[in-house]
């Protein structure tokens, strides 16, 4: 009878070499964020949603008289709302759809078991949202300045801070939807809400230009709060504390709900 041979021993183990250590957590997050960012920027559908449609809305609001009579030029009123729309497009619709399909195909479950872990995976997604938002900000600024946009210098600091806070609120909402319903439902819900909030949520069109029935509600929506906060920052150089508080509450509540009910498989 022949003897059963034992499994081969890796050469590194035979020489007593230590197994390769995982990369530091920060490097893992940066690499995941880079991967997520490149994936989003290479996706044609997401580029249309994140860049093309907001730019079309910007041009449309600039050449039509819809925003006349608001105490500032059309372009100055339009740009803050377009920046808010960019945040919603990337953080809510884009991130929600990509996360939903990652969950469907088992990518989330696999990555959550790697050294990246669940916190690192979420941090990488947040980083990707901020990177894409920075690209959107640069593109919108490059188009808006030749059209006559003249934001107040004092508005940049509160404006950027509120833009990040708004992105956090919409990211939390996007992850909540992506982690609790089927991917097909996530696709339908996020796209439908993008249209409804973009048109009637106070994000692009100021609340006082909306139907009377909607004016009392939109201030409490993340879309309306972000739109009003950015207009206050870039038009008047002020911080709308009430809108900022509403955005913070949406971030905390949606984030807590996502942590509680998010399904990784």
C-alpha positions as CSV (number, residue, x, y, z in Angstrom):
1,X,0.0,0.0,0.0
2,X,1.2,3.4,-0.8
3,X,1.4,6.0,2.0
4,X,-0.8,9.2,1.9
5,X,1.4,12.2,1.4
6,X,1.0,15.2,3.6
7,X,0.0,18.6,2.1
8,X,2.9,20.6,0.8
9,X,4.2,23.3,3.2
10,X,4.5,26.8,1.8
11,X,8.1,27.9,1.4
12,X,7.6,31.0,3.6
13,X,6.3,28.8,6.4
14,X,9.2,26.4,6.0
15,X,11.6,29.3,6.6
16,X,9.7,30.7,9.5
17,X,8.6,33.9,7.7
18,X,5.7,35.8,9.2
19,X,2.5,36.0,7.2
20,X,2.0,39.3,5.3
21,X,0.2,41.9,7.5
22,X,-2.8,43.7,6.3
23,X,-2.4,47.3,5.2
24,X,-3.2,50.0,7.8
25,X,-6.9,50.9,8.1
26,X,-6.4,54.4,6.6
27,X,-4.7,53.0,3.5
28,X,-7.5,50.4,3.1
29,X,-10.1,53.1,3.3
30,X,-8.2,55.3,0.8
31,X,-7.9,52.5,-1.7
32,X,-11.6,51.6,-1.3
33,X,-12.5,55.2,-1.7
34,X,-10.4,55.4,-4.9
35,X,-12.0,52.3,-6.3
36,X,-15.5,53.6,-5.6
37,X,-14.7,57.0,-7.0
38,X,-13.3,55.7,-10.2
39,X,-16.2,53.3,-10.6
40,X,-18.8,56.1,-10.2
41,X,-16.9,58.5,-12.6
42,X,-16.6,55.8,-15.3
43,X,-20.3,54.9,-15.2
44,X,-22.0,56.7,-18.0
45,X,-25.5,56.6,-16.4
46,X,-24.1,58.0,-13.2
47,X,-22.2,60.8,-15.0
48,X,-25.5,61.8,-16.7
49,X,-27.2,61.9,-13.4
50,X,-24.4,63.6,-11.5
51,X,-23.1,66.1,-14.1
52,X,-25.1,66.4,-17.3
53,X,-28.6,66.8,-15.9
54,X,-27.5,69.4,-13.2
55,X,-25.7,71.4,-15.9
56,X,-28.8,71.2,-18.2
57,X,-30.9,72.5,-15.3
58,X,-28.4,75.3,-14.6
59,X,-28.6,76.5,-18.2
60,X,-32.4,76.2,-18.3
61,X,-32.8,78.2,-15.1
62,X,-30.3,80.8,-16.4
63,X,-32.0,81.4,-19.8
64,X,-35.7,81.4,-18.5
65,X,-37.3,84.0,-16.4
66,X,-38.5,81.6,-13.7
67,X,-36.1,82.9,-11.0
68,X,-36.6,86.6,-11.8
69,X,-37.6,88.9,-9.0
70,X,-35.7,87.2,-6.2
71,X,-33.3,90.1,-5.6
72,X,-30.4,88.6,-7.4
73,X,-29.5,87.5,-10.9
74,X,-30.8,84.2,-12.3
75,X,-27.4,82.5,-12.2
76,X,-26.7,83.6,-8.7
77,X,-30.0,82.1,-7.5
78,X,-29.6,79.0,-9.6
79,X,-26.1,77.8,-8.8
80,X,-26.6,77.1,-5.1
81,X,-29.6,74.9,-5.9
82,X,-27.7,73.1,-8.6
83,X,-24.9,72.3,-6.2
84,X,-27.5,70.9,-3.8
85,X,-28.9,68.8,-6.6
86,X,-25.4,67.5,-7.3
87,X,-25.0,66.4,-3.7
88,X,-28.4,64.6,-3.9
89,X,-27.5,63.0,-7.2
90,X,-24.2,61.5,-6.0
91,X,-24.9,60.8,-2.3
92,X,-28.5,59.6,-2.5
93,X,-29.3,58.3,-6.0
94,X,-25.8,57.2,-7.2
95,X,-24.6,55.7,-4.0
96,X,-27.9,54.1,-3.2
97,X,-28.1,52.4,-6.5
98,X,-24.5,51.2,-6.5
99,X,-24.8,49.9,-2.9
100,X,-28.0,48.2,-3.6
101,X,-26.6,46.2,-6.5
102,X,-23.3,45.5,-4.6
103,X,-25.5,44.0,-1.9
104,X,-27.5,41.9,-4.5
105,X,-24.3,40.4,-6.0
106,X,-22.7,39.6,-2.6
107,X,-20.0,42.2,-2.9
108,X,-20.9,43.8,0.4
109,X,-21.0,40.5,2.3
110,X,-17.6,39.6,0.9
111,X,-15.9,43.0,1.6
112,X,-17.3,43.1,5.1
113,X,-15.3,39.9,5.9
114,X,-12.0,41.3,4.6
115,X,-9.6,43.4,6.7
116,X,-11.4,46.4,5.3
117,X,-14.4,45.5,7.5
118,X,-17.8,47.2,7.6
119,X,-16.7,50.5,9.0
120,X,-13.9,50.7,6.5
121,X,-16.3,49.9,3.6
122,X,-18.8,52.6,4.7
123,X,-15.9,55.1,5.2
124,X,-14.7,54.3,1.6
125,X,-18.2,55.0,0.2
126,X,-18.3,58.3,2.1
127,X,-14.9,59.3,0.8
128,X,-16.0,58.4,-2.8
129,X,-19.1,60.7,-2.4
130,X,-16.8,63.6,-1.3
131,X,-14.4,63.0,-4.2
132,X,-17.2,63.0,-6.8
133,X,-18.8,66.0,-5.2
134,X,-15.6,67.9,-5.5
135,X,-15.5,67.1,-9.2
136,X,-19.1,68.2,-9.6
137,X,-18.3,71.5,-7.7
138,X,-15.3,72.1,-10.0
139,X,-17.4,71.5,-13.2
140,X,-20.4,73.6,-12.1
141,X,-18.1,76.4,-11.1
142,X,-16.2,76.3,-14.4
143,X,-19.5,76.6,-16.3
144,X,-21.2,79.1,-13.9
145,X,-18.5,81.7,-13.7
146,X,-18.5,82.5,-17.4
147,X,-22.3,82.7,-17.2
148,X,-22.0,85.5,-14.6
149,X,-22.0,83.7,-11.3
150,X,-20.6,85.9,-8.6
151,X,-20.8,84.2,-5.2
152,X,-19.9,86.2,-2.0
153,X,-16.4,85.3,-0.7
154,X,-17.9,85.1,2.8
155,X,-20.3,82.4,1.6
156,X,-17.7,79.8,0.5
157,X,-16.8,78.5,4.0
158,X,-20.4,78.0,5.3
159,X,-21.4,76.9,1.8
160,X,-18.9,74.1,1.6
161,X,-19.6,73.0,5.1
162,X,-23.3,72.8,4.4
163,X,-22.6,71.0,1.1
164,X,-20.7,68.3,3.0
165,X,-23.4,68.1,5.7
166,X,-26.1,67.7,3.0
167,X,-24.0,65.0,1.3
168,X,-23.8,63.2,4.7
169,X,-27.6,63.4,5.1
170,X,-28.3,62.1,1.6
171,X,-25.6,59.3,1.9
172,X,-27.3,58.1,5.1
173,X,-30.7,58.1,3.3
174,X,-29.2,56.3,0.3
175,X,-27.6,53.6,2.4
176,X,-30.9,53.2,4.4
177,X,-32.9,52.5,1.2
178,X,-30.1,50.3,-0.4
179,X,-29.8,48.2,2.7
180,X,-33.5,47.6,3.4
181,X,-35.2,46.9,0.0
182,X,-34.4,44.9,-3.1
183,X,-32.0,46.5,-5.7
184,X,-34.8,46.9,-8.2
185,X,-36.9,48.8,-5.7
186,X,-33.8,50.9,-4.7
187,X,-33.4,51.8,-8.4
188,X,-37.1,52.9,-8.6
189,X,-37.2,54.7,-5.3
190,X,-34.0,56.7,-5.6
191,X,-34.8,57.8,-9.2
192,X,-38.4,58.7,-8.4
193,X,-37.3,60.7,-5.3
194,X,-34.6,62.4,-7.3
195,X,-37.3,63.7,-9.7
196,X,-39.8,64.6,-7.1
197,X,-37.3,66.3,-4.7
198,X,-35.5,68.0,-7.6
199,X,-38.7,69.5,-9.0
200,X,-40.9,70.0,-5.8
201,X,-38.5,69.6,-2.9
202,X,-37.1,73.1,-2.7
203,X,-33.7,72.1,-3.8
204,X,-33.4,73.8,-7.2
205,X,-36.6,75.9,-7.1
206,X,-36.9,78.1,-4.0
207,X,-39.8,77.2,-1.7
208,X,-41.7,80.5,-2.4
209,X,-41.9,79.6,-6.1
210,X,-43.6,76.3,-5.4
211,X,-47.3,75.6,-5.0
212,X,-48.7,76.8,-1.7
213,X,-49.5,73.2,-0.5
214,X,-45.8,72.3,-0.8
215,X,-44.3,75.4,0.8
216,X,-45.0,74.4,4.4
217,X,-43.4,71.0,3.9
218,X,-40.3,71.5,1.9
219,X,-38.4,73.4,4.6
220,X,-38.3,70.2,6.7
221,X,-37.1,68.0,3.8
222,X,-33.3,67.5,3.4
223,X,-33.7,68.8,-0.2
224,X,-35.4,72.0,0.9
225,X,-33.1,72.6,3.9
226,X,-29.9,72.1,1.7
227,X,-31.2,74.3,-1.1
228,X,-32.2,77.2,1.3
229,X,-29.0,76.9,3.3
230,X,-26.8,77.1,0.2
231,X,-28.7,80.0,-1.2
232,X,-28.3,81.9,2.1
233,X,-24.6,81.2,2.1
234,X,-23.7,82.1,-1.4
235,X,-26.3,84.9,-1.9
236,X,-25.9,86.6,1.5
237,X,-22.9,85.1,3.2
238,X,-24.9,83.9,6.1
239,X,-25.4,80.6,7.9
240,X,-29.0,79.4,8.0
241,X,-28.9,77.7,11.4
242,X,-32.4,76.2,11.2
243,X,-31.7,74.5,7.8
244,X,-28.3,73.2,9.1
245,X,-30.1,71.7,12.2
246,X,-32.6,70.0,9.9
247,X,-29.8,68.5,7.8
248,X,-28.0,67.3,11.0
249,X,-31.2,65.7,12.3
250,X,-31.8,63.9,8.9
251,X,-28.1,62.7,9.0
252,X,-28.4,61.3,12.6
253,X,-31.9,59.7,12.2
254,X,-31.2,58.2,8.8
255,X,-27.8,57.1,9.8
256,X,-29.1,55.4,13.0
257,X,-31.9,53.7,11.0
258,X,-29.4,52.5,8.4
259,X,-27.1,51.0,11.1
260,X,-30.1,49.3,12.8
261,X,-31.8,47.8,9.7
262,X,-29.1,47.6,7.0
263,X,-28.9,44.0,5.5
264,X,-25.5,43.0,4.2
265,X,-26.9,40.1,2.2
